[in-house]
């Protein structure tokens, strides 16, 4: 849990710096393309020719099927604080209504982080998550156990500050015969993010690789369960009220899109940054409850904060995948109200 928090925070400035640019006050080559299919679905991408990020390359890709969600994220970002390559992973499985598991992370053989238990339990007040972890040094790494715990605590609290989490605590546990430094992290995911008698997850696996020498961090994962439900919950986990203006706008965009549009698996979400150019591709989806997919999409983009004068390139796609129509329009003219 702690190591995953480290990776999440390491990726945070890249992902939010990129996506925040979509709704910032200044736009550099902002373009929107919408593919409209004959089955009533739409797929959109937003591109920026220039983004001000301290990285040369970053990516986030997630494939969405009805009963599976797989993703991979990576960023070229140097982590000067960590002189070791770090690798490891988590494996959680559902037992009844509870999600249980653990994992191990290794830092160059000098430090090991053991996630002894993770327990996610649905309750009337939300999903209660508890994780117990241990940090053990060897070959001289013992001197860094306390520092590692301090860093995990700081990074975890920083990440939690952007999310809808209640009752977040991280406490030091008494030492035992296993050695090292132990801690327990507890928080609750509130009902507005997810409510139900059982979690919509059968199994969750995650793998982390960090190479400070090559300035590359990657996180891969897969989830078995109700993928559309999980995707919506993950989007709602972000709290726009705790984010800056640009980041808040992007959080609203993802939340609105997944609430008003129903993904049509197999599909996916991707974010790429290459030499200052960035592209966000949203999942192919249909409006919830029916309606004009292009109008609903335009309403979501406008409500999230994209300017009404943004040009949208509309590509009509036939049943065989061929282009049957091509036109351009202003975003404000595509929304049902016609306003911006």
C-alpha positions as CSV (number, residue, x, y, z in Angstrom):
1,X,0.0,0.0,0.0
2,X,2.7,2.4,0.9
3,X,4.8,1.7,-2.2
4,X,1.7,2.1,-4.4
5,X,1.1,5.5,-2.7
6,X,4.7,6.5,-3.6
7,X,4.1,5.7,-7.3
8,X,0.8,7.4,-7.3
9,X,2.3,10.6,-6.0
10,X,5.3,10.3,-8.4
11,X,2.8,10.1,-11.3
12,X,0.6,12.9,-10.0
13,X,2.3,16.0,-11.3
14,X,2.5,14.4,-14.8
15,X,-1.0,13.2,-15.1
16,X,-2.6,16.3,-13.5
17,X,-0.2,18.7,-15.1
18,X,-1.2,17.3,-18.5
19,X,-4.9,17.1,-17.9
20,X,-5.1,20.4,-16.1
21,X,-3.8,22.0,-19.3
22,X,-7.0,21.0,-21.0
23,X,-9.0,23.5,-19.0
24,X,-6.4,26.1,-18.3
25,X,-6.7,29.8,-19.2
26,X,-4.2,29.5,-22.1
27,X,-4.5,27.0,-24.9
28,X,-1.8,25.9,-27.3
29,X,-3.1,24.0,-30.3
30,X,-6.2,22.7,-28.4
31,X,-8.1,20.3,-30.7
32,X,-11.1,18.0,-30.1
33,X,-12.0,15.1,-32.4
34,X,-15.2,13.1,-32.1
35,X,-15.8,9.8,-33.8
36,X,-19.6,9.2,-34.2
37,X,-20.6,5.6,-34.9
38,X,-23.7,4.3,-36.5
39,X,-24.7,2.4,-33.3
40,X,-25.2,5.6,-31.4
41,X,-21.9,5.7,-29.7
42,X,-19.2,8.4,-29.7
43,X,-15.4,8.3,-29.0
44,X,-13.6,11.6,-28.3
45,X,-9.9,12.7,-28.1
46,X,-8.5,16.0,-27.0
47,X,-5.0,17.0,-28.1
48,X,-2.6,19.8,-27.1
49,X,0.4,20.7,-29.3
50,X,2.3,22.1,-26.3
51,X,2.2,21.3,-22.6
52,X,4.5,22.7,-19.9
53,X,5.6,19.5,-18.1
54,X,8.9,18.7,-16.6
55,X,9.0,15.3,-18.4
56,X,9.8,14.2,-21.9
57,X,7.5,11.2,-22.0
58,X,4.5,9.9,-20.0
59,X,1.7,7.5,-20.7
60,X,-1.4,6.0,-19.1
61,X,-3.4,3.3,-20.9
62,X,-6.4,1.4,-19.6
63,X,-8.4,-1.2,-21.5
64,X,-12.0,-1.6,-20.4
65,X,-14.0,-4.8,-20.9
66,X,-17.3,-5.6,-19.2
67,X,-15.7,-7.9,-16.6
68,X,-12.0,-6.8,-16.7
69,X,-10.0,-3.6,-16.4
70,X,-6.3,-3.6,-17.3
71,X,-4.0,-0.6,-17.2
72,X,-0.4,0.6,-17.5
73,X,1.1,3.9,-16.5
74,X,4.6,5.2,-17.0
75,X,6.5,8.5,-16.6
76,X,10.0,9.7,-17.4
77,X,10.5,11.5,-14.1
78,X,13.7,11.4,-12.0
79,X,13.2,10.4,-8.3
80,X,16.4,11.8,-6.8
81,X,15.3,10.7,-3.3
82,X,15.5,7.0,-4.2
83,X,18.9,5.6,-5.1
84,X,17.5,2.1,-5.6
85,X,15.5,0.3,-8.2
86,X,12.2,-0.6,-6.7
87,X,10.0,-3.5,-7.8
88,X,7.1,-5.4,-6.3
89,X,3.3,-5.8,-6.4
90,X,0.0,-6.4,-4.6
91,X,-2.5,-9.2,-5.1
92,X,-6.0,-8.9,-3.6
93,X,-8.9,-11.3,-3.9
94,X,-12.5,-11.2,-2.7
95,X,-13.6,-13.5,0.0
96,X,-17.4,-13.1,0.5
97,X,-18.0,-9.3,0.8
98,X,-14.4,-8.5,1.8
99,X,-11.3,-7.9,-0.4
100,X,-8.2,-9.4,1.2
101,X,-4.5,-9.6,0.2
102,X,-1.0,-8.3,0.5
103,X,2.3,-7.8,-1.3
104,X,6.1,-7.3,-1.3
105,X,8.3,-4.5,-2.6
106,X,12.0,-4.7,-2.9
107,X,14.5,-1.7,-3.1
108,X,17.8,-2.9,-4.5
109,X,18.1,-5.7,-1.9
110,X,18.7,-3.0,0.8
111,X,15.2,-2.3,1.8
112,X,12.0,-4.4,1.6
113,X,8.4,-3.2,2.1
114,X,6.0,-5.9,3.0
115,X,2.3,-5.2,2.9
116,X,1.2,-7.8,5.4
117,X,-2.5,-7.4,5.0
118,X,-5.0,-5.3,3.1
119,X,-8.6,-5.5,4.0
120,X,-11.4,-3.6,2.2
121,X,-14.8,-4.1,3.8
122,X,-18.1,-2.5,2.6
123,X,-20.1,-0.9,5.4
124,X,-23.2,1.3,5.5
125,X,-20.9,4.3,5.9
126,X,-18.7,3.4,2.9
127,X,-15.8,1.0,2.2
128,X,-13.4,0.7,5.1
129,X,-9.8,0.0,4.0
130,X,-7.1,-1.1,6.5
131,X,-3.5,-2.0,5.5
132,X,-0.7,-3.2,7.8
133,X,2.8,-2.9,6.4
134,X,6.4,-3.4,7.4
135,X,9.7,-1.8,6.3
136,X,12.8,-3.9,6.8
137,X,16.4,-2.9,5.9
138,X,19.4,-5.2,5.3
139,X,23.0,-4.8,4.4
140,X,23.2,-1.3,5.8
141,X,19.6,-0.4,4.9
142,X,18.5,-0.6,8.5
143,X,19.5,3.0,9.1
144,X,17.0,4.1,6.5
145,X,13.9,2.3,7.9
146,X,12.8,5.3,9.9
147,X,13.3,7.7,7.0
148,X,11.4,5.3,4.6
149,X,8.4,5.2,7.0
150,X,8.5,9.0,7.3
151,X,8.5,9.4,3.5
152,X,5.7,6.9,3.0
153,X,3.6,8.7,5.6
154,X,4.1,12.1,3.9
155,X,3.4,10.8,0.4
156,X,0.4,8.9,1.5
157,X,-1.1,11.9,3.2
158,X,-0.4,14.1,0.2
159,X,-2.1,11.6,-2.1
160,X,-5.0,11.3,0.3
161,X,-5.5,15.1,0.3
162,X,-6.7,14.9,-3.3
163,X,-9.2,12.1,-2.8
164,X,-12.6,11.6,-1.2
165,X,-11.3,9.7,1.8
166,X,-12.7,10.0,5.3
167,X,-11.0,9.2,8.6
168,X,-7.5,8.8,7.1
169,X,-4.9,7.7,9.7
170,X,-1.4,6.3,9.6
171,X,0.0,5.0,12.9
172,X,3.2,3.4,14.0
173,X,2.7,-0.1,15.4
174,X,4.8,-1.7,18.2
175,X,7.9,-3.7,17.1
176,X,7.7,-7.5,17.0
177,X,10.0,-10.4,16.2
178,X,9.8,-9.7,12.5
179,X,12.0,-6.6,12.8
180,X,11.9,-3.4,10.9
181,X,9.3,-0.6,11.3
182,X,5.6,-1.5,11.1
183,X,2.6,0.8,10.4
184,X,-1.1,0.7,9.9
185,X,-3.1,2.8,7.4
186,X,-6.8,3.2,7.7
187,X,-9.4,5.2,5.7
188,X,-13.0,5.0,4.5
189,X,-14.1,5.5,0.9
190,X,-17.5,7.3,1.4
191,X,-20.8,6.1,-0.1
192,X,-20.9,8.9,-2.8
193,X,-17.9,7.1,-4.4
194,X,-19.2,3.6,-4.0
195,X,-22.0,2.0,-2.0
196,X,-23.1,-1.7,-2.1
197,X,-23.2,-4.8,0.0
198,X,-20.2,-6.3,-1.8
199,X,-17.3,-4.8,-3.7
200,X,-17.6,-5.0,-7.5
201,X,-14.1,-6.6,-7.6
202,X,-13.1,-10.2,-7.7
203,X,-9.4,-9.8,-7.9
204,X,-6.9,-6.9,-8.1
205,X,-3.3,-7.2,-9.1
206,X,-0.7,-4.4,-9.4
207,X,3.0,-4.4,-10.3
208,X,5.4,-1.5,-9.7
209,X,8.8,-0.9,-11.3
210,X,10.8,2.2,-10.5
211,X,14.2,2.9,-12.1
212,X,15.6,6.2,-10.7
213,X,18.8,5.8,-12.7
214,X,16.8,5.8,-16.0
215,X,14.2,8.2,-14.6
216,X,11.3,5.9,-15.4
217,X,8.5,4.7,-13.2
218,X,5.8,2.3,-14.3
219,X,2.7,0.8,-12.8
220,X,0.7,-2.0,-14.3
221,X,-2.4,-3.6,-13.0
222,X,-5.5,-5.7,-13.8
223,X,-8.9,-6.0,-12.2
224,X,-11.5,-8.7,-12.5
225,X,-15.0,-7.6,-11.8
226,X,-17.6,-5.0,-12.9
227,X,-15.2,-2.8,-14.9
228,X,-17.7,0.1,-15.8
229,X,-18.8,0.4,-12.1
230,X,-15.2,0.5,-10.9
231,X,-14.2,3.0,-13.6
232,X,-17.0,5.4,-12.4
233,X,-16.0,4.9,-8.8
234,X,-12.4,5.7,-9.5
235,X,-13.4,8.9,-11.3
236,X,-15.6,9.9,-8.3
237,X,-12.7,9.2,-5.9
238,X,-11.1,12.4,-7.0
239,X,-12.4,15.4,-5.1
240,X,-12.6,18.5,-7.3
241,X,-13.1,20.6,-4.1
242,X,-9.5,19.7,-3.0
243,X,-7.9,20.5,-6.4
244,X,-6.7,23.7,-8.0
245,X,-8.9,25.2,-10.8
246,X,-7.4,23.4,-13.7
247,X,-7.1,20.0,-12.0
248,X,-10.6,20.4,-10.6
249,X,-12.0,21.0,-14.2
250,X,-10.4,17.8,-15.4
251,X,-11.7,15.8,-12.5
252,X,-15.2,17.1,-13.3
253,X,-14.7,16.1,-16.9
254,X,-13.9,12.5,-16.1
255,X,-16.7,12.3,-13.6
256,X,-19.3,13.8,-15.8
257,X,-18.3,11.7,-18.8
258,X,-18.5,8.4,-17.0
259,X,-21.8,9.4,-15.2
260,X,-23.6,10.5,-18.4
261,X,-22.0,8.2,-20.9
262,X,-22.0,4.4,-20.7
263,X,-18.7,2.9,-21.9
264,X,-19.1,0.3,-24.7
265,X,-16.5,-2.5,-24.0
266,X,-14.1,-3.4,-25.3
267,X,-12.8,0.2,-25.3
268,X,-10.2,2.1,-23.4
269,X,-8.8,5.4,-22.0
270,X,-5.3,6.7,-22.8
271,X,-3.1,9.7,-22.0
272,X,0.2,10.2,-23.8
273,X,2.8,12.9,-23.7
274,X,5.7,12.9,-26.2
275,X,8.1,15.8,-26.6
276,X,5.6,18.3,-25.2
277,X,2.6,17.1,-27.2
278,X,-0.3,15.5,-25.3
279,X,-3.4,13.5,-26.2
280,X,-6.3,12.3,-24.1
281,X,-8.6,9.7,-25.6
282,X,-11.9,9.0,-23.8
283,X,-13.7,5.6,-23.9
284,X,-16.2,4.9,-26.7
285,X,-19.6,5.3,-25.1
286,X,-23.3,5.9,-25.4
287,X,-25.4,8.4,-23.5
288,X,-27.0,6.9,-20.4
289,X,-30.7,6.6,-21.1
290,X,-30.3,7.4,-24.8
291,X,-30.1,10.7,-26.7
292,X,-27.7,12.4,-29.1
293,X,-24.2,11.2,-28.2
294,X,-22.5,14.3,-29.7
295,X,-24.7,16.7,-27.9
296,X,-24.2,14.9,-24.5
297,X,-20.4,14.9,-25.1
298,X,-20.4,18.6,-25.9
299,X,-22.4,19.4,-22.8
300,X,-19.9,17.4,-20.7
301,X,-16.9,19.2,-22.2
302,X,-18.5,22.6,-21.7
303,X,-19.6,22.0,-18.2
304,X,-16.1,20.7,-17.3
305,X,-14.6,24.0,-18.5
306,X,-13.5,23.7,-22.2
307,X,-14.2,27.0,-24.0
308,X,-17.3,27.2,-26.2
309,X,-15.2,28.4,-29.2
310,X,-13.2,25.2,-29.3
311,X,-13.4,23.6,-32.7
312,X,-14.5,20.0,-32.9
313,X,-13.6,17.8,-35.8
314,X,-16.5,15.3,-36.3
315,X,-15.9,12.1,-38.1
316,X,-18.9,9.9,-38.9
317,X,-17.9,6.2,-39.0
318,X,-19.9,3.6,-40.9
319,X,-20.6,0.0,-39.9
320,X,-17.5,-1.3,-41.6
321,X,-15.2,1.3,-39.9
322,X,-15.1,3.5,-43.0
323,X,-15.4,7.3,-42.8
324,X,-18.8,8.4,-44.3
325,X,-18.8,12.0,-43.2
326,X,-16.5,14.8,-42.0
327,X,-17.3,18.3,-40.7
328,X,-16.2,20.9,-38.1
329,X,-18.2,22.8,-35.6
330,X,-17.8,24.9,-32.5
331,X,-18.2,23.1,-29.2
332,X,-20.9,25.6,-28.0
333,X,-23.0,24.9,-31.1
334,X,-23.1,21.1,-30.6
335,X,-24.6,21.2,-27.1
336,X,-28.4,20.8,-27.0
337,X,-28.9,24.3,-25.5
338,X,-26.6,25.8,-28.1
339,X,-25.0,27.9,-25.4
340,X,-21.4,28.1,-24.1
